[in-house]
Amino acid sequence: MTAHGWVGLLIIGAAEALLFAGQRPVGEWFTPLVWTGYILFVDGWVRARTGHSYLTTRRRELVGVATASVGCWWLFELYNAPRFWRGGGDLQGLWWQYQNLEPNFSLRLVGYTWAFATIFPALFLTAEALRASVLAGLRGRRPFRLPPWGLAASIWLGAVAVTLPFLVVSRWLVPLVWLGYALLLEPINYRRGALSWLREVEAGDYRTLAALLASGLCCGVLWEFWNFWALTKWTYTLPYGGEWKLFEMPVLGYLGFLPFALEAFAMYNFLRSLVKQ
């Protein structure tokens, strides 16, 4: 473990201790604080394991990942809370709502941005850690290639999935938000020559695919675990098994974290390919 990895672990421990000690400012800013600590911790572990990481050898990439994370999550907020974009001050939406927000709107935007900037880095670092350790053997397997018609069908299905929730306001359509951009952009990345797990699977390498799915579930459980104890937090109004909850999330909702990780990966690499042109 590197020094900054230990610092990250210290931040997590201190944030949790201060939260349960009743320190209200920590409870209100708990989510970005604890996830900053998590990113430092996992980045340190990845550096020790692989010799490279965002904070030591790929700082420019970290800026890009964090920026994409903020932009893409605001897009998801547009799906969830269109009233915010029409002049409302709170992100109170169809599927998730924020509780005990900072009353000063400028500080609230700082909190949004800080928290949103941790999402993609946490997912991708966790995937790197898993890819380099427990999932390292998932290469040299039977190749799988999606036929051209399958790529085209995925793009069309994805286009419908990302468009329909804008046209039809319904709580039942939330799965489309977490599936649509993965279906739409992953085949486009494949065709454009951008980084793509589809291309890796075609070569018999399943490490990235498996690592992203596992990362989505791991981070999803941690998001909900830490969120449950925070003072400023989010809650859900989902129609899928809402009475059966693990923390604030209905149990079925955890399935959404798996495709969300694939979606985040596809969105980031699509944006990255545009910048590199």
Secondary structure, DSSP 8 states (H G I E B T S, - for coil): --HHHHHHHHHHHHHHHHHHTT-HHHHHTHHHHHHHHHHHHHHHHHHHHHS--TTTT-HHHHHHHHHHHHHHHHHHHHHH-HHHHTT-SS-B-SSEEEES--SSHHHHHHHHHHHHHTHHHHHHHHHHHHHTTTTTT--S-------HHHHHHHHHHHHHHHHHHHHS--GGGHHHHHHHHHHHHHHHHHHHT---HHHHHHTT--HHHHHHHHHHHHHHHHHHHHHHH-SSEEEE--SSSTTSEETTEEGGGGGGHHHHHHHHHHHHHHHHHHHH-
